[in-house]
Amino acid sequence: MALATLLSRAQNGLVADLVTVEVHLGPGLPGVSIVGLPEMAVRESRDRVKAAIQNCGYKFPNGKVTVNLAPADLPKDGGRFDLAIALGVLAASEQIPAEPLKDLEILGELALSGEIRAVPGVLPAALRAAPAGHGLLVPVENEGEATLARQLRCYTARHLADLSTDLHAGRLQPMTATAASVAVQPYPDLADVRGQYQAKRALEVAAAGGHSLLMAGPPGSGKSMLAQRLPGILPPLTEDEAMEVAAVASAGGAFDLRRWGQRPVRSPHHTSSGVALVGGGGNPRPGEITLAHHGVLFLDELPEFDRNVLEVLREPLESGQITISRAARQADFPARFQLVAAMNPCACGFLGDVSGKCRCTPDQVLRYRSKISGPLLDRIDIQINVPRVEKEMLTAAQAPAADTSAVVRERVVAARTRQLARAGKANAQMTVKEIEAHCVPEPAARQLMESALARLGLSARGFHRTLKVARTIADLAGAGIIQSAHVAEAVRYRELERAP
């Protein structure tokens, strides 16, 4: 046989496109040619494949070796095609049987010794291979994520020589899918936070409705400490959501089976670029907002981020997804994250603090606050001040009794269950029509809402977001209709201390 045809998968965002690997052996001067829009890492496969085949005791064919990766207009990158190319060369030269490789998709990078190394994006490939009726051959290190796909025939290999021997002996057997192991929730407890009752209440409301949250206060007031405890009070992921989170982590090269079923938490540094935040690159890769899908994106020192970087958050905060467009291709990434941000009230951090340390002029404060645009602030549902914790609270020998994360989580889950039964989604995701249908306040509450609209100068978006927060507060209270107390609390969450 001078021609062998195998299957593999390319990584295009979170989509794993089918790639046919055709290997032809022909006469001519010795050489390897890889065609089909390969990038540099793919073109370098010829050297890795040749060395691996020879180091495993097999003969690399003399003459012209042509490798075609079809479709030709789909960009291919990385070392994920190494194993498929090597097996294609061995099958075409009749050094291994080709029949066991039929209807088998192959992924894996080769070391020069023939060792098969892990590659990113295996889970998206596995989720596509199973419905297509194909099996999947992956490196041993990728076994955990590949076996998460239902109804998939999954095979693993550690070394090219061992794999070739198994193919000759007919010992290639699919792995048995195992249940994903769930690690103990590592999140710190909300009860560790002393004082800050309003902030903890706002955190509970944000968790219950999936609302974005901004905390402003002096250094050391507990903003970061509070944000770190939000994941511990969020509702558990559904199986479908957990699969989406795992697929995103796999595409980003950050899959960890021990984190299965846990919400992701991302905390990018304020020096991060816009591309790092939303994703991008020649072959688009997920950014921080996608890696935080169904989880928490914590932006500490919010005004220290470049303003242009922050502006890229506006669209995904509304739509829950991001589209990365390039001249030759386009990739869609999910971005249904919960934004939690923290900031100081001014550049020195002590504006309005009881310590009286602030010496910032009004112009300096305005310049500092102007780093965050009005349109972005308008998209943040809950905005609260987090003042310094009282000295007596800090120096007390024993912390006052406070609800633990487990107790708060029970209330959050109960409220979220009401929302899912009512609209099939968290309150923060409701559309305008759904707000009109499900966020109808009683007459007194409506009057209070209209008064707040005039006093605070809320935009239409701000008005609707306040209504959604009020609906969440009502859900936490088990109320069927939004009452005045619920509106009053929601309005307080839009009264962030203004600059002088």
Phi, psi and omega in degrees: 000128179256001182223133176229139181236123179232173182241148175210190180221135173266160178255116179235087187068237176260006179258130178256101182278141180291135178234130175265124181259110180252126180242121180241134177253123182224171179286164179129184179295142180302135179172161179237129179237125179248121181239165181112037178060050178277144173273179189304316182298327178286319179297329179287351179302328183303321180287319179294316182295315181298313180295320181295317180298315181292321181287347176265005176089010179257165182261128175278130187301142169278151180102194186272124176249119180247126179245122179247124177255104184255145007286149187289337184266006179262119180297140178236137179218168178081182181261015186294342182265357184306308185295319179297319180294316180298315179294326177295318178297315181293323179289318181295328179269008175060033175268343172223155178288142181270337186300317180296343181270358180293136181058032179237120177274137190236129177227143176157142176260144182255138167274164180298335179280347185102355176296142182259119186258156181293153176229155177280163174076024180287321182296314175303323177293319180295321180292335176272327184290321184299309179296334179283353180079017181260154168274171182224125177254120185225164173298154181303323182294339179264006184301317185302314182284326181294321183284357174288334180290132182286148174057036181251132170276109185247129178241147179233156179213146181252331185212143181298321180295315179296320179297317179296320177297318179295324179294320177295319185273354182069032183260012182285108184240139179291150178283153175271126180296136179243151179295140180292135178276138182250124180284160176294136181303117186269004187289142177292160187272140179295335181292346179288341183278119179273137181067213178052048183294321179294319180294320179292325176294318178297322178297320178295317179297317179299317180293320183294320184256359183072029185276150173285153188219135174236127178245129178238133180181170182292164179301140176082009181278350176108015183296310180294323180298320178293316182298324180294341182262356178297313181304329182288347179247004178283152177297153179294153177288146169285170181296320179294319178295319178298323178292320177297316179298317180294322179294320178296315179297322178296315179295329179273002180072023183238024182290136177218113183300333180291343180262010181302133177083001180254145179288135179287150176230122181240136180226074181293148178288156184289353175273002182297147179272170177297321179295320178296327183282314186257347182102169179154204185105167179301314169256099192309133177241152180294143176261191185298323182292331177280321176295341177265011181305130184063020179222211187242132171250111182256119178250101178275151183054055187308314181293345179282344174291147174299136185301320179296329177292317180294328183295336181290349179280343188299312182294309180296332176298329180273314190266336183078015176206166180221138178247122178258117183250134174233168184302321186260347185200169180219141181227134177255130179238140173287148181209051178271073183255163175254114183279128171232124183233153178226146180207159171273156180288341179204180184298319180280339175096357189244019177298126179078002182280150182294342181291338180067023183281342187293131175236017181287137176281160177306322179295320179295321178295315179297321180295321179292314182291330184290352175293341177253118185287155177300316179301324178289315178300324181296338181269359179263116189294315186241124181230114186231155171267136179243094183285172178298142178288138181300143182302319182298325181291323182285323187271356180298138182297327181229135181291140176300152180301134180215154180295136176280169178300324181296319180293314180296322181297324178300317179293320180296315180297320179297316179294318180294325178299320177298320181294317180293324178291329184277310187235355180076012182201167175290154183302324182297339183264002182293143175277175181299317180296321178291327176296316180296331182275324189248351183244052180267112180278160174292164186307314181295322179292325177296318179298320178295322179294319179294322178295318179294325179299319180285320185288320183269349181065040182293143172283174177299321178295315179297323178297312181294321180293324177295321177297320180294321177296319178298322177296321178293318178298321177295322178295321177296329179273355182074021182270140179279336182233149181285124182254173183301320180297324180291319178294317181300319179292319179297322180294322178299332180282000175248007185255056175296138182306125183277156175290150181291000000 
